[in-house]
Structure formats: C-alpha cells, structure tokens
Amino acid sequence: MKVADKHGRIIQAAIKVFARNGFFNSRIAEIAKEANVADGTIYLYFNNKYDILITIFEEEMGKIIARVKQEIAKYDDPREKLYHFALLHLSLVEKDKDLAELIQVELRQSSKFIKEYKNRKFAEYLHIIAQILKEGQQQGIFRQDVKPGIFKRSFFGAMDEMSRFWVLSSRKKYSVKTAATQISQYFLNGILEDPQKPGKPASKKKKSTGKKKRSVK
C-alpha cells in the first residue's frame, strides 16, 4: 500500500472512530482496526491521538477552503457569493456528518486543542467571508460602516449554530437551502447600502454581467 493511501485511510478511519466514540474515549487500536492497518503503523505517521486530530482539521479544512473559493469564484455579485458560501458550508455539514460532529463537538471539548493550536486554517476560512464583505463595500452594495472582523464572526456564528443544532439533533427541521437562504437574508438585509434593495439573490445564474439588478421579495 502506498504511503499516501495509508495516511488517507488512517485519517478517514480516525474521523469515523472519533465521531462514533468521542475523541477522549477512542483508542489508537480502534483507529488501526478501522483503517485495516497494524497498531504500530499509526505511529509511523502520527505521534499520538492529538496529532491525528490536528492533522484531520488541517487537511479537511484545507479541502473545504479550496472548494469554497472555487464555488464563490463563479459569481460576481457579492450577495450571491455570501449566499453560496452559506449554502456550501451547510451542505458539507449534511453530507459528511462524521466530520461535522468531530469539528462541531469533539474539537471544542479538547482544551489542549483550543489553547495550544494556532488555528490558521479557521482564520483563512473566516477571511473569505471578510473579503466578500469588502468586495460589496467597494462596489457600493454593502454599508461602509460594517466592520469585516465583526461581520465575519457573526455570519459564521449563525451558520455554526445551525450546524451544531443539526449535529446534535436526530432530525433536521429545515432544509439546507432554507437555512442558507434565511441566514444570508438576515445578514444581507442588514448590511445593504440601500435598505430598499432586497438582499436575497433571485437568480441561480452564474457570472452575472451586472447590467441588470435582480430583486427578490
């Protein structure tokens, strides 16, 4: 088996085991069994459970960031970008429940992770939201007095709470699209330069020309 294959299998196995048992109750032997490798093989790639946890976050967040950037690059209108950021974020939570539970619940229970880990990937993720806001401000769409540092954390916080609710609940009351639409609407209607302009993008068309503004009730 190739080195990259083993590494990937261990990571995916760890996500399943951590989500199933909880980080603190999981053992290296369980991860090895799930990955179908010898216990000792784990230590060829990772120092301990905590090292695996950090690697999972780094690698998976890297993939998410790349995917989000690729998706929002399809749109010119910052309102569209903000909506599709929310839609993709919530869609990923729905599609990969094990990873979502690991990030939403297990990481936050690790004081070692919170205190010692310099969370650059998470900062990069929030920076995407701030950049969308700045684009809208430069285009005269969003209010100039909105602070990017406050907005990005507020917007993410709304999505994060919805994600946490889904992870901890046995069933969802709202669809991903409904949640993404409402969350983006709440924030857009508050940061638009002209309060008469509706905030929700009406069309799903990509790469709008900007010649015609859309309105949604």
C-alpha positions as CSV (number, residue, x, y, z in Angstrom):
1,M,0.0,0.0,0.0
2,K,1.3,3.4,-0.9
3,V,2.3,5.9,1.9
4,A,-0.4,8.4,0.8
5,D,-3.0,5.6,0.8
6,K,-2.2,4.5,4.3
7,H,-2.2,8.1,5.5
8,G,-5.6,8.8,4.0
9,R,-7.1,5.6,5.3
10,I,-5.9,6.3,8.8
11,I,-7.4,9.9,8.7
12,Q,-10.7,8.6,7.4
13,A,-10.8,5.8,10.0
14,A,-10.0,8.3,12.8
15,I,-12.8,10.6,11.7
16,K,-15.3,7.7,12.0
17,V,-13.9,6.4,15.3
18,F,-13.7,9.9,16.9
19,A,-17.3,10.7,15.8
20,R,-18.6,7.3,17.0
21,N,-16.8,7.1,20.4
22,G,-15.7,10.6,21.1
23,F,-12.1,11.8,20.9
24,F,-11.2,11.0,24.6
25,N,-12.8,7.6,24.5
26,S,-11.2,6.5,21.3
27,R,-8.0,4.3,21.2
28,I,-5.3,4.1,18.6
29,A,-6.0,0.3,18.3
30,E,-9.6,1.1,17.2
31,I,-8.4,3.5,14.6
32,A,-5.9,0.9,13.3
33,K,-8.6,-1.7,13.1
34,E,-10.9,0.7,11.2
35,A,-8.1,1.5,8.8
36,N,-7.1,-2.1,8.5
37,V,-3.5,-1.5,9.5
38,A,-1.3,-2.6,12.3
39,D,-1.3,-0.5,15.5
40,G,2.3,0.3,15.0
41,T,1.7,1.7,11.6
42,I,-0.3,4.6,13.1
43,Y,2.9,5.8,14.9
44,L,4.8,5.9,11.6
45,Y,2.6,8.8,10.6
46,F,1.4,10.3,13.8
47,N,2.8,10.9,17.3
48,N,-0.4,10.4,19.2
49,K,-4.2,10.9,19.1
50,Y,-3.9,14.7,19.4
51,D,-1.6,14.7,16.4
52,I,-4.2,12.9,14.4
53,L,-6.9,15.3,15.5
54,I,-4.8,18.3,14.4
55,T,-4.0,16.7,11.0
56,I,-7.7,15.9,10.4
57,F,-8.6,19.6,11.0
58,E,-5.7,20.9,8.9
59,E,-6.3,18.6,5.9
60,E,-10.1,18.7,5.9
61,M,-10.3,22.4,6.4
62,G,-7.8,22.9,3.6
63,K,-10.1,20.9,1.3
64,I,-13.2,22.9,2.4
65,I,-11.4,26.2,1.9
66,A,-10.3,25.2,-1.6
67,R,-13.8,24.1,-2.5
68,V,-15.5,27.3,-1.1
69,K,-13.1,29.5,-3.0
70,Q,-13.7,27.6,-6.2
71,E,-17.5,27.8,-5.8
72,I,-17.8,31.5,-4.9
73,A,-15.4,32.4,-7.8
74,K,-18.2,31.5,-10.1
75,Y,-20.2,34.6,-9.0
76,D,-19.6,38.3,-9.5
77,D,-22.2,39.7,-7.2
78,P,-21.0,39.6,-3.5
79,R,-24.6,38.9,-2.4
80,E,-24.5,35.7,-4.5
81,K,-21.1,34.9,-3.0
82,L,-22.4,35.2,0.6
83,Y,-25.4,33.1,-0.1
84,H,-23.4,30.3,-1.8
85,F,-20.8,30.4,1.0
86,A,-23.6,29.6,3.4
87,L,-25.2,27.0,1.1
88,L,-21.9,25.1,0.6
89,H,-21.0,25.3,4.3
90,L,-24.3,23.8,5.4
91,S,-24.3,21.3,2.6
92,L,-20.9,19.9,3.7
93,V,-22.3,19.5,7.2
94,E,-25.2,17.5,5.9
95,K,-23.1,15.3,3.6
96,D,-20.3,14.5,6.0
97,K,-21.9,14.0,9.4
98,D,-18.9,12.3,11.0
99,L,-16.5,15.1,10.1
100,A,-19.1,17.7,11.1
101,E,-19.6,16.1,14.5
102,L,-15.8,15.9,15.0
103,I,-15.4,19.6,14.2
104,Q,-18.5,20.8,15.9
105,V,-18.3,18.8,19.1
106,E,-15.1,16.9,19.7
107,L,-12.6,19.6,18.8
108,R,-14.3,22.0,21.2
109,Q,-14.1,19.6,24.1
110,S,-10.3,19.5,23.8
111,S,-8.8,22.3,25.9
112,K,-5.4,21.3,24.6
113,F,-6.6,22.0,21.0
114,I,-8.2,25.3,22.0
115,K,-5.2,26.6,24.0
116,E,-2.2,25.3,22.0
117,Y,-3.3,25.1,18.4
118,K,-2.7,28.2,16.2
119,N,-5.9,27.9,14.1
120,R,-4.6,29.4,10.8
121,K,-7.0,27.4,8.6
122,F,-10.0,28.6,10.5
123,A,-8.7,32.2,10.2
124,E,-8.3,31.7,6.5
125,Y,-11.9,30.4,6.3
126,L,-13.3,33.5,8.1
127,H,-11.1,35.7,5.9
128,I,-13.1,34.6,2.9
129,I,-16.3,36.0,4.5
130,A,-14.5,39.3,5.2
131,Q,-13.3,39.5,1.6
132,I,-16.8,39.1,0.3
133,L,-17.9,41.9,2.5
134,K,-15.1,44.2,1.4
135,E,-15.9,43.5,-2.3
136,G,-19.5,44.5,-1.6
137,Q,-18.3,47.7,0.1
138,Q,-16.0,48.6,-2.8
139,Q,-18.9,48.1,-5.2
140,G,-21.2,50.3,-3.1
141,I,-23.5,47.4,-2.3
142,F,-22.7,47.0,1.4
143,R,-22.6,49.6,4.0
144,Q,-19.2,51.2,4.6
145,D,-19.5,51.2,8.4
146,V,-19.8,47.4,8.7
147,K,-16.6,46.1,10.3
148,P,-15.2,43.0,8.5
149,G,-13.8,41.5,11.7
150,I,-17.2,41.6,13.4
151,F,-19.2,40.6,10.4
152,K,-17.2,37.5,9.5
153,R,-17.5,36.1,13.0
154,S,-21.2,37.0,13.3
155,F,-22.0,35.4,9.9
156,F,-20.0,32.3,10.7
157,G,-21.6,32.1,14.1
158,A,-25.1,31.9,12.7
159,M,-24.0,29.0,10.3
160,D,-22.1,27.4,13.1
161,E,-25.0,27.3,15.5
162,M,-27.3,25.8,12.8
163,S,-24.6,23.2,12.1
164,R,-24.3,22.3,15.8
165,F,-28.0,22.0,16.0
166,W,-28.1,19.5,13.1
167,V,-25.2,17.5,14.5
168,L,-26.8,17.2,17.9
169,S,-30.4,16.6,16.8
170,S,-31.8,13.4,15.5
171,R,-33.5,15.1,12.6
172,K,-33.5,18.5,10.8
173,K,-36.5,20.8,10.8
174,Y,-35.2,22.9,7.9
175,S,-33.6,22.0,4.6
176,V,-30.0,23.2,3.8
177,K,-31.3,25.6,1.2
178,T,-33.9,27.1,3.5
179,A,-31.3,27.6,6.2
180,A,-28.7,29.1,3.8
181,T,-31.3,31.4,2.3
182,Q,-32.6,32.7,5.6
183,I,-29.2,33.2,7.2
184,S,-27.9,35.1,4.2
185,Q,-31.0,37.2,4.0
186,Y,-30.8,38.2,7.7
187,F,-27.3,39.5,7.3
188,L,-27.7,40.9,3.8
189,N,-30.7,43.0,4.6
190,G,-28.7,44.5,7.5
191,I,-25.6,45.4,5.6
192,L,-27.0,46.6,2.2
193,E,-26.1,50.3,1.5
194,D,-29.6,50.9,0.3
195,P,-32.2,49.3,2.6
196,Q,-34.7,49.4,-0.3
197,K,-32.7,46.9,-2.3
198,P,-33.6,43.3,-1.4
199,G,-30.8,41.2,-0.3
200,K,-31.6,37.7,-1.4
201,P,-30.2,36.8,-4.9
202,A,-33.2,35.8,-7.1
203,S,-31.4,34.0,-9.9
204,K,-29.2,31.0,-9.8
205,K,-27.4,32.2,-12.9
206,K,-23.6,32.4,-12.6
207,K,-21.3,35.2,-13.6
208,S,-23.9,37.9,-13.9
209,T,-23.0,40.8,-16.3
210,G,-24.0,43.5,-13.8
211,K,-26.2,45.2,-16.4
212,K,-29.4,44.3,-14.6
213,K,-30.0,44.1,-10.9
214,R,-32.2,41.4,-9.6
215,S,-34.8,41.8,-6.8
216,V,-36.4,39.2,-4.6
217,K,-39.2,39.6,-2.1
